[in-house]
Amino acid sequence: MYPIRRIASLPTPQDFRSYVRERVIDLELDDQIITGRGSPLLQPVTVCGKTLTNRLCVHAMEGWDGTPTGGSTEPMLRRWRKFGRSGAKLIWGGEAMAVVPEGRANPNQLILNEANLGDIARLRAALGEEHRAHFGNSDDMLVGFQLTHSGRFCRPRGVLEPLVAFRHPLLDPKFKVTSDAQVISDDQVKRLIDAYIAAAVLARRAGADFVDVKHCHGYLLHEFLGAHTRRGPYGGSFENRTRILREIVAGIRAQAPGLHVGVRLSAFDFVPFKPDPQRTTGGTLGPGIPEDYQRCLPYRYSFGNRPEQPLEIDLSEPVKFLELGASLGIELVNLSAGSPYYNPHIQRPALFPPSDGYAPPEDPLVGVARQISVARQLKQACPGVRLVGSAYSYLQDYLPHVAQHCLRTEGIDFVGIGRMVLSYPSILLDVATGRDIDRKKICRTFSDCTTAPRHGLPSGCYPLDDYYKHSQDMVTLRNLKKK
């Protein structure tokens, strides 16, 4: 592999293009940013009964900073105000919200229940107020809440308490699954479906325009998409593996009429990765390598890859999933990939790994290009579904150039940004309206926002946001990283 150059060391779009071509990375960008009404970033689009006046989306982000009972806090309100200040007209979830307390990924995750309804409504109101203060109107926003159960990665009391869709030969040892009793039963699934529907009803009361029935990143419903080896009505065939989605949507239509439904989808997956033990020394993580999966072939434990070669993408079932969603009236799908827990380089490409990760096994731009290519293929296959693209943050200075190209060439409908919002919420709006980009605010993917919560600290932009940079949590994080 070529030495990886930092994006900040590529001073012009031409230098960026030369770099990706030299490394045979299929990634296109526009040299010149179009500003004003002609900007592809500012083109209107009608979806879910609203006409949005730009193509910007903020992804759902957990801050690991709610109350122990699943309510909101001031740091959380501050983050939601940033979402409003971004100028994005599509807010995808704001925060992942557990539909049951035991389904939380951390002890401070929001829980969407009656007790927390007032807190969550205040988050939604603060988002709209901030947007109106900066842009004069929030009626053309589309705001959704992300509904989740963390499944294999549940930590409601700070330690792993996994509940899984099926036994997985590679993931079970990594995440303390030792018994079939940790596999969710069909009766538990039915009760969980009811919990999703009840949460959707509350979301509507709290001001959500839509709910995201989350199917990504290895969480429970995403894991069900790969439940080829599970028996019964929720495993095996594609029809069975998508039964949960169909039943949740039917319940929402019956009990919360008028509430729209979206899905964040990991459109493909790979096998779990680990640091190469031969190249891990002291405090330096080795590059990621796949876990030995040869004994698991054909690989029937994931979604969107080939059973015979699980490091290769197969989009036949993801296309079927989008077609199914369209038949259920799902107009919006937010595309992602893999899981941050076992193959983060395909989900969130970054140069600097989180503390529980591994060094990049490839130039992170390869991961960016992979997700952009998959989004384009799915858009071509399902042109009637509005798709949100992901994995743009690593592009840094060239995020606007690549995003504009993707929109201009109809490779995607919305450009979604996640952790970049923590340091620079208005990056895309700034360039689209002709303002100079502020390079000092650009996320450089140091992964502190992931390393911190892995150690029980809130997630925030510790390098660039003074709120976190000068906090006691930063001192703790710095000491943890030294160790």
C-alpha positions in Angstrom: 0.0 0.0 0.0 1.2 3.5 -0.8 1.9 5.8 2.1 -1.3 7.6 3.1 -1.1 11.3 2.7 -3.2 13.6 4.9 -5.9 15.4 3.1 -4.7 18.7 4.5 -1.4 18.2 2.6 -3.2 18.3 -0.8 -3.6 22.0 -1.5 -5.8 22.1 -4.5 -8.6 20.0 -6.1 -6.2 19.1 -8.9 -3.7 17.7 -6.3 -6.5 15.7 -4.7 -7.5 14.3 -8.1 -3.9 13.4 -8.9 -3.6 11.6 -5.6 -6.7 9.4 -6.0 -5.8 8.6 -9.6 -2.3 7.7 -8.7 -3.7 5.2 -6.2 -6.5 4.0 -8.6 -9.3 5.2 -6.3 -12.6 5.8 -8.1 -13.5 9.1 -6.6 -14.6 12.1 -8.6 -14.9 15.8 -7.6 -15.7 19.2 -9.0 -12.9 21.7 -9.3 -15.2 24.7 -8.8 -17.9 25.1 -6.2 -21.1 26.5 -7.6 -22.7 29.0 -5.3 -26.1 30.5 -4.9 -29.3 29.3 -6.5 -27.4 27.2 -9.0 -25.7 25.1 -6.4 -26.6 21.4 -6.4 -26.4 21.6 -2.6 -29.2 24.1 -2.6 -31.7 22.5 -5.0 -35.2 21.9 -3.6 -36.6 18.4 -3.3 -40.0 17.2 -2.2 -40.1 14.2 0.1 -42.6 13.0 2.7 -45.0 15.8 1.8 -42.6 18.6 2.3 -40.4 20.6 -0.1 -37.0 21.0 1.4 -34.8 23.8 0.1 -31.5 22.1 0.2 -29.9 18.7 0.0 -28.1 18.7 3.3 -28.7 16.1 6.0 -27.4 15.7 9.6 -27.0 12.1 10.6 -28.1 10.8 14.0 -25.4 10.9 16.6 -25.3 9.6 20.1 -23.4 11.8 22.7 -23.3 9.3 25.5 -24.4 12.2 27.6 -28.1 11.8 28.6 -29.4 11.1 32.1 -29.3 7.6 33.7 -33.0 7.4 33.1 -32.7 8.3 29.4 -33.6 12.0 29.5 -31.8 14.9 28.0 -29.0 17.2 29.4 -27.6 20.6 28.6 -24.7 19.1 26.4 -27.3 17.2 24.4 -29.4 20.4 23.9 -26.2 22.2 22.8 -25.6 19.5 20.2 -29.2 19.6 18.9 -28.9 23.4 18.6 -25.8 22.8 16.4 -27.9 20.6 14.2 -30.3 23.5 13.7 -27.5 25.9 13.1 -26.1 23.6 10.3 -28.7 24.9 7.9 -29.6 21.3 6.9 -33.2 20.8 6.1 -33.2 17.1 6.7 -32.3 16.1 10.3 -31.9 12.3 10.5 -32.8 11.3 14.0 -30.7 13.9 16.0 -30.0 11.1 18.5 -30.4 7.4 18.5 -33.3 6.7 20.9 -33.7 3.3 22.6 -37.2 1.9 22.4 -36.7 -0.1 25.6 -34.3 0.6 28.5 -32.5 -2.7 28.2 -31.8 -1.9 24.5 -29.4 1.0 25.2 -25.9 1.0 23.9 -24.7 2.9 26.9 -26.2 3.9 30.3 -26.7 7.5 29.1 -28.6 6.9 25.9 -32.0 8.5 25.3 -35.0 6.3 25.9 -38.1 7.3 24.0 -40.8 6.6 26.6 -43.6 8.5 28.3 -41.4 9.6 31.2 -38.8 11.3 28.8 -41.3 12.7 26.3 -41.1 16.2 27.6 -37.3 16.2 27.4 -37.3 14.9 23.9 -39.9 17.4 22.8 -37.6 20.1 24.2 -34.7 18.8 22.1 -36.9 19.0 19.0 -38.1 22.5 19.9 -34.5 23.8 20.6 -33.5 22.4 17.1 -36.3 24.4 15.4 -35.7 27.5 17.4 -32.0 27.6 16.5 -32.7 27.0 12.9 -35.3 29.8 12.8 -32.9 32.2 14.6 -30.3 31.7 11.8 -32.5 31.1 8.8 -35.8 32.7 9.5 -38.0 29.6 8.9 -38.0 26.0 10.1 -41.3 25.0 8.4 -39.4 23.5 5.5 -37.4 21.1 7.7 -37.9 17.4 7.9 -37.0 16.1 11.3 -36.9 12.4 12.3 -36.1 10.4 15.4 -34.0 7.3 15.1 -35.5 4.3 16.9 -33.1 1.6 18.0 -32.3 -1.5 20.0 -28.6 -2.2 20.3 -28.8 -5.9 20.3 -25.3 -7.4 20.5 -23.9 -4.2 21.8 -26.3 -3.4 24.6 -24.7 -1.8 27.6 -27.6 -0.4 29.6 -25.5 -0.6 32.9 -22.1 0.0 31.4 -21.2 -3.7 30.7 -22.1 -5.8 27.8 -25.6 -7.4 28.1 -26.0 -8.7 24.5 -29.2 -9.9 23.0 -28.7 -11.3 19.5 -30.6 -12.4 16.5 -28.5 -15.6 16.0 -25.3 -17.2 17.1 -22.3 -15.8 15.2 -19.1 -17.9 15.1 -16.8 -14.8 14.9 -18.7 -12.1 16.8 -19.9 -14.2 19.8 -16.5 -14.6 21.4 -15.7 -10.9 20.9 -19.0 -9.7 22.5 -19.5 -12.2 25.3 -22.3 -14.3 23.7 -21.9 -17.7 25.3 -25.4 -19.2 25.4 -28.4 -19.7 23.2 -30.4 -18.0 26.0 -28.9 -14.7 24.7 -30.7 -15.2 21.3 -33.9 -13.2 21.3 -37.0 -15.4 21.1 -39.9 -15.0 18.7 -42.1 -13.9 21.5 -39.6 -11.3 22.6 -39.4 -10.1 19.0 -43.2 -9.6 18.9 -43.0 -7.5 22.2 -40.1 -5.5 20.7 -42.1 -4.8 17.6 -44.9 -3.4 19.9 -42.2 -1.3 21.6 -41.1 0.2 18.3 -44.7 1.1 17.4 -45.3 2.7 20.8 -42.1 4.7 20.5 -43.2 5.9 17.1 -46.5 7.2 18.5 -44.5 9.1 21.2 -42.2 10.5 18.5 -45.1 11.9 16.7 -46.3 13.6 19.9 -42.8 15.0 20.5 -42.8 16.7 17.0 -41.1 14.2 14.7 -42.0 14.2 11.1 -40.7 10.7 10.6 -39.1 7.9 12.5 -36.0 5.9 11.4 -36.5 2.2 12.0 -32.7 1.7 12.3 -31.2 -1.2 10.3 -27.5 -0.4 10.4 -24.1 -0.8 12.2 -24.7 -4.3 13.6 -27.5 -3.3 15.9 -30.4 -5.7 16.3 -32.6 -5.1 13.3 -29.5 -4.9 11.0 -28.4 -8.2 12.5 -31.8 -9.7 11.6 -31.1 -8.9 7.9 -28.2 -11.4 8.2 -30.1 -14.0 10.1 -29.8 -16.7 7.4 -29.2 -19.4 10.0 -32.1 -18.5 12.3 -35.2 -20.7 12.2 -38.8 -19.6 12.5 -40.7 -16.6 11.1 -37.9 -14.1 11.6 -35.0 -15.9 10.0 -33.9 -17.8 6.9 -35.6 -16.4 3.8 -35.5 -12.7 2.8 -39.2 -12.5 3.5 -38.6 -13.7 7.0 -35.6 -11.6 7.6 -37.5 -8.4 6.7 -40.7 -9.4 8.6 -39.8 -7.2 11.6 -39.7 -4.1 9.3 -43.0 -5.0 7.7 -44.8 -5.5 11.0 -43.4 -2.3 12.6 -44.4 -0.3 9.5 -47.9 -1.8 9.6 -48.3 -0.9 13.2 -47.1 2.7 12.7 -49.5 3.2 9.9 -52.3 1.9 12.1 -51.4 3.8 15.3 -49.6 6.9 14.1 -51.3 7.8 10.8 -49.4 10.6 9.0 -46.1 9.8 10.6 -43.5 8.9 7.9 -41.0 6.1 8.1 -37.4 6.1 7.0 -34.6 3.5 7.4 -30.9 3.9 8.0 -29.4 0.9 6.3 -26.0 -0.7 6.4 -26.2 -1.6 2.7 -23.2 -4.0 2.9 -21.1 -5.7 5.5 -17.7 -7.4 5.8 -16.4 -10.0 8.2 -15.0 -8.6 11.5 -11.5 -7.1 11.5 -8.8 -7.0 14.1 -5.4 -5.4 14.5 -2.7 -7.4 12.8 -0.9 -9.0 15.8 2.4 -9.2 13.8 2.4 -5.4 13.4 1.0 -4.3 16.8 3.8 -3.1 19.1 3.5 -1.3 22.4 0.8 1.4 22.1 0.7 1.2 18.3 -2.2 -0.6 16.7 -1.4 -2.7 13.7 -3.4 -2.4 10.5 -6.8 -4.1 10.4 -6.9 -7.6 9.0 -10.0 -9.9 8.6 -10.7 -12.5 11.3 -10.0 -15.9 9.9 -13.4 -16.7 8.3 -12.4 -19.7 6.2 -14.0 -22.2 8.6 -17.3 -20.2 8.3 -17.8 -20.5 4.6 -20.3 -20.1 3.1 -20.6 -17.0 5.2 -24.3 -16.8 6.1 -24.1 -14.2 8.9 -24.3 -10.9 7.2 -26.1 -8.8 4.6 -25.0 -7.3 1.3 -21.9 -9.4 0.7 -21.1 -12.7 -1.1 -21.4 -15.9 1.0 -18.5 -17.4 -0.8 -16.3 -14.3 -0.5 -17.6 -12.1 2.4 -15.1 -9.3 1.6 -16.9 -8.7 -1.7 -20.1 -6.7 -2.0 -23.3 -8.2 -3.4 -26.1 -5.6 -3.7 -28.9 -8.0 -4.9 -30.6 -8.1 -1.5 -30.0 -4.4 -0.6 -31.8 -3.6 -3.9 -34.7 -6.0 -2.8 -34.7 -4.2 0.5 -35.1 -0.8 -1.1 -37.9 -2.1 -3.4 -39.6 -3.6 -0.3 -39.4 -0.3 1.5 -40.9 1.5 -1.5 -43.8 -0.9 -1.5 -44.3 0.0 2.2 -44.3 3.7 1.5 -40.8 4.3 2.8 -39.6 7.3 0.7 -36.3 7.9 2.6 -33.3 5.6 3.1 -30.0 6.7 4.7 -27.2 4.5 3.5 -24.3 3.4 5.6 -22.1 0.3 5.9 -20.7 -2.2 8.3 -20.4 -1.6 12.0 -18.1 0.7 14.1 -17.7 -2.2 16.6 -16.1 -4.8 14.3 -15.1 -3.2 10.9 -15.0 0.6 11.4 -12.9 1.3 8.4 -15.7 0.5 6.0 -18.3 2.5 8.1 -16.4 5.6 9.2 -13.2 5.9 7.2 -10.5 7.7 9.3 -6.8 8.0 9.4 -6.5 7.8 13.2 -8.3 4.8 14.8 -10.3 4.7 18.0 -8.7 3.1 21.0 -10.5 -0.2 20.4 -9.9 -0.2 16.6 -7.0 -0.8 14.3 -4.8 1.2 12.0 -6.3 1.7 8.5 -5.9 -1.4 6.3 -6.4 0.8 3.2 -6.3 4.5 2.4 -9.4 5.8 4.0 -10.4 7.4 0.7 -10.9 3.8 -0.6 -13.6 3.4 2.1 -15.2 6.8 1.1 -15.2 5.8 -2.6 -16.7 2.4 -1.7 -19.7 3.9 0.0 -20.2 6.6 -2.7 -20.1 3.9 -5.4 -22.6 1.7 -3.6 -24.9 4.7 -3.1 -24.8 5.5 -6.8 -25.5 1.9 -7.8 -28.5 1.7 -5.5 -29.8 5.1 -6.7 -29.6 3.8 -10.3 -31.4 0.6 -9.3 -34.1 2.4 -7.2 -34.5 5.9 -8.6 -37.8 6.5 -6.9 -36.4 6.2 -3.3 -34.7 9.3 -1.9 -31.2 8.2 -0.7 -28.9 9.9 1.8 -25.2 9.3 1.4 -22.6 8.8 4.1 -18.8 8.6 4.7 -18.1 12.1 3.5 -16.3 13.5 6.6 -12.9 12.1 5.8 -12.9 14.2 2.6 -12.3 17.2 4.9 -11.4 20.2 2.7 -12.8 18.4 -0.4 -16.1 17.3 1.1 -17.9 20.2 -0.7 -16.3 19.3 -4.0 -17.1 15.6 -3.9 -20.6 16.2 -2.4 -21.4 18.7 -5.2 -20.3 16.2 -7.8 -22.4 13.4 -6.3 -25.5 15.6 -6.3 -24.9 17.2 -9.7 -24.5 13.7 -11.4 -27.5 12.3 -9.5 -25.5 9.7 -7.6 -27.4 10.6 -4.4 -30.3 12.8 -3.3 -28.9 14.1 0.0 -25.4 14.5 1.4 -25.3 13.4 5.0 -22.6 14.5 7.5 -22.2 13.2 11.1 -19.3 13.9 13.3 -18.2 16.8 11.1 -21.2 18.7 12.5 -19.6 18.6 16.0 -16.8 20.8 14.8 -18.1 22.6 11.8 -22.0 22.4 11.5 -22.3 24.9 8.6 -19.4 23.6 6.4 -21.6 22.8 3.4 -23.9 25.7 3.7 -20.9 28.1 3.9 -19.5 27.0 0.6 -22.8 26.8 -1.1 -23.6 30.4 -0.2 -20.2 31.7 -1.2 -18.5 32.0 2.2 -14.9 30.9 2.6 -14.4 27.6 4.3 -12.9 27.8 7.8 -10.1 25.2 7.7 -9.5 25.5 11.4 -12.9 23.9 12.1 -12.6 20.9 9.8 -12.7 17.5 11.4 -9.4 15.7 10.8 -10.8 12.3 12.0 -8.7 11.9 15.1 -11.5 9.6 16.5 -11.6 11.1 19.9 -15.3 11.3 19.6 -15.3 7.5 19.5 -12.4 6.8 21.8 -14.0 8.9 24.6 -17.3 7.0 24.8 -15.4 3.7 24.6 -14.1 4.7 28.0 -17.4 6.0 29.4 -16.8 9.7 28.6 -19.2 11.8 26.5 -18.7 12.0 22.8 -17.7 15.4 21.5 -15.1 17.1 19.3 -12.3 17.2 21.9 -9.6 18.6 19.5 -11.6 21.5 18.0 -14.6 22.4 20.3 -13.6 24.5 23.2 -16.5 23.1 25.2 -14.8 19.7 25.3 -11.2 20.9 24.6 -11.0 22.7 28.0 -13.0 20.2 30.0 -12.0 17.8 32.7 -13.1 15.0 30.4 -10.3 16.1 28.0 -7.7 15.6 30.7 -9.1 12.2 31.4 -9.1 11.3 27.7 -5.6 12.5 27.2 -4.4 10.3 30.1 -6.3 7.3 28.8 -4.7 7.7 25.4 -1.3 7.8 26.9 -1.9 4.5 28.6 
